[in-house]
């Protein structure tokens, strides 16, 4: 057999082998959804659910949004401990929910949303996330802190925040907070809920985590953080 004929035969045989679909291992993402993806050696030891989920989001680049429970003080030690030697994202989320039984989770708009079970759900936070914005837009390179200001100062949210006497807190702890959502990321949407907007941002930008919390002695402070 000549070298030329061998070079033709090998691709033909390989193509036939692939067409039969036999003995080719599946990748971890072939199962279809985000929560079915495989993970190994997950070891999370944090003092609250917020830190646990933000660590999970950062390590695996998972879009996760957290709505904090009415009776959950993130300043108190909760000792969230999750270990998954080999499993799926779903297994890890179920383990977090087991450690924090006031919470549950769902995959919504291809984003993992973690929220409190009733009666521990804060109706004010729930209402904020359900508010529909008529129009919202940001340019490329917008900082995370500027995005949160634009959302919370929107006309649709202002009256709700005033009615509940909420003081908005804009916390800057590190360069991350003043960094951009993504250098090439922009938004221009209409008739979208606050939850859907936040989900859209962490699904499509380099920023992969959002948190909405109410705290203080009278729960008078509101924090939206990405």
C-alpha positions in Angstrom: 0.0 0.0 0.0 1.4 3.4 -0.9 1.9 6.2 1.5 -0.8 8.3 -0.4 -3.4 5.6 -0.1 -2.7 5.1 3.6 -3.2 8.8 4.2 -6.6 8.6 2.6 -7.7 5.4 4.3 -7.0 6.5 7.9 -9.3 9.6 7.8 -12.0 7.5 6.1 -11.8 4.8 8.7 -11.8 7.3 11.5 -14.8 9.1 10.1 -16.7 5.8 9.9 -15.8 5.1 13.5 -17.0 8.4 14.7 -20.2 8.1 12.6 -21.0 4.8 14.5 -20.6 6.7 17.8 -19.0 3.8 19.6 -16.5 3.9 22.4 -16.1 7.7 22.5 -16.3 9.0 26.1 -18.9 11.6 26.8 -17.8 15.0 28.2 -19.2 16.3 31.5 -21.4 18.8 29.8 -23.3 16.4 27.5 -26.1 15.8 30.1 -27.8 19.1 29.1 -28.1 21.5 32.0 -25.8 23.5 34.2 -26.5 21.5 37.4 -25.8 18.2 35.7 -22.1 19.1 35.1 -19.6 17.0 36.9 -17.5 18.3 39.8 -14.7 16.6 41.9 -13.1 17.2 45.2 -15.4 20.0 46.3 -14.5 21.2 49.8 -16.2 24.3 51.1 -15.8 25.4 54.7 -17.4 28.9 55.3 -19.2 30.8 58.0 -22.4 31.5 56.1 -24.3 30.5 52.9 -23.3 33.7 51.1 -19.6 32.9 51.4 -20.2 29.3 50.5 -22.1 30.1 47.4 -19.8 32.9 46.3 -16.8 30.5 46.6 -18.6 27.8 44.6 -19.5 30.4 41.9 -15.9 31.7 41.7 -14.2 28.3 41.6 -16.5 26.8 39.0 -17.6 29.9 37.2 -21.3 29.1 38.0 -23.9 31.9 37.7 -25.5 32.0 41.2 -28.0 34.5 42.7 -28.8 34.6 46.5 -31.8 36.1 48.1 -31.1 36.1 51.8 -33.6 34.8 54.3 -35.4 37.2 56.7 -33.9 35.6 59.8 -30.4 35.0 58.5 -27.8 37.3 59.9 -24.7 36.9 57.7 -22.5 38.3 60.5 -23.2 35.3 62.6 -21.3 32.0 62.3 -23.2 29.3 60.6 -20.4 26.9 59.8 -21.4 25.7 56.3 -19.4 22.6 55.5 -19.8 20.9 52.1 -17.7 18.0 50.7 -18.4 16.2 47.5 -15.6 13.9 46.3 -17.2 13.2 42.9 -20.7 14.2 41.8 -22.6 17.0 40.0 -23.3 20.7 40.7 -26.8 19.5 41.8 -25.2 17.3 44.5 -23.2 20.3 45.8 -26.3 22.6 45.8 -28.3 19.9 47.6 -25.5 19.6 50.2 -25.6 23.4 50.7 -29.3 23.3 51.2 -28.9 20.5 53.7 -26.5 22.6 55.7 -28.8 25.6 55.4 -32.3 24.1 55.7 -34.1 27.5 55.5 -33.0 27.7 51.8 -33.8 25.9 48.6 -32.7 26.4 45.0 -33.9 26.3 41.4 -32.4 26.6 37.9 -34.1 29.7 36.4 -33.1 31.3 33.1 -30.0 29.1 33.1 -29.0 30.6 36.4 -28.9 29.0 39.8 -31.2 31.0 42.1 -31.0 30.3 45.8 -33.8 31.7 48.0 -35.5 31.1 51.4 -38.3 28.6 52.0 -41.5 30.1 53.4 -42.1 31.4 56.0 -38.5 32.6 56.1 -38.7 34.5 52.8 -38.5 38.3 53.2 -41.6 39.7 51.3 -39.8 43.0 50.7 -36.8 41.4 48.9 -39.2 39.1 47.0 -41.1 42.2 45.9 -38.0 44.0 44.8 -36.9 41.1 42.6 -40.3 41.0 41.1 -40.5 44.7 40.1 -40.6 45.1 36.3 -38.3 47.7 34.8 -39.7 49.4 31.7 -36.2 50.0 30.3 -32.7 49.6 31.5 -29.3 50.1 29.8 -25.7 50.2 30.7 -22.6 50.7 28.5 -19.6 48.4 28.1 -17.2 48.6 31.0 -19.7 49.7 33.6 -18.5 49.1 37.2 -20.4 46.7 39.4 -21.0 49.4 42.0 -22.4 51.8 39.3 -24.7 49.0 38.0 -26.2 48.5 41.5 -26.7 52.2 41.9 -28.5 52.4 38.5 -30.8 49.5 39.4 -31.7 50.7 42.9 -32.2 54.3 41.8 -34.5 53.3 39.0 -37.9 55.0 39.0 -39.7 51.7 39.4 -37.8 50.8 42.5 -37.6 54.2 44.2 -41.2 54.3 45.5 -41.0 50.7 46.9 -37.8 51.5 48.7 -39.2 54.7 50.2 -42.4 52.9 51.2 -40.4 50.4 53.2 -38.0 53.1 54.6 -35.0 51.3 53.2 -31.5 52.9 53.3 -29.5 51.6 50.3 -25.9 50.6 51.2 -23.2 50.6 48.5 -20.3 48.7 50.0 -16.8 48.8 48.6 -14.5 46.4 50.2 -12.0 45.7 47.3 -11.1 46.4 43.7 -13.6 43.8 42.7 -16.5 46.1 43.8 -15.3 48.9 41.6 -14.3 46.6 38.7 -16.4 46.3 35.6 -19.1 43.7 35.1 -17.1 42.8 31.9 -15.1 44.9 29.5 -17.3 44.0 26.5 -20.5 43.5 28.4 -23.5 45.9 28.0 -27.2 45.7 28.6 -30.2 47.3 26.8 -33.5 45.7 27.8 -37.1 46.5 28.4 -40.0 45.1 30.4 -37.7 42.9 32.5 -37.9 42.1 36.2 -35.1 42.9 38.6 -34.5 39.2 39.1 -34.3 38.5 35.4 -32.0 41.5 34.9 -29.6 40.2 37.6 -29.7 36.7 36.1 -29.0 38.0 32.6 -26.0 39.9 33.9 -24.4 37.0 35.7 -25.2 34.6 32.9 -23.7 36.7 30.1 -20.9 38.7 31.8 -17.7 37.9 33.6 -19.4 38.6 36.9 -21.1 35.3 38.1 -22.7 36.1 41.4 -25.3 38.4 42.9 -26.6 38.9 46.5 -29.7 40.7 47.8 -29.9 41.2 51.5 -31.7 43.3 54.1 -30.1 43.8 57.5 -29.8 46.1 60.5 -31.6 46.2 63.9 -34.9 47.0 62.1 -33.8 45.5 58.8 -33.6 49.1 57.5 -30.5 48.6 55.2 -30.6 47.1 51.7 -27.6 45.7 50.0 -27.4 44.5 46.4 -24.0 43.2 45.6 -22.4 41.6 42.5 
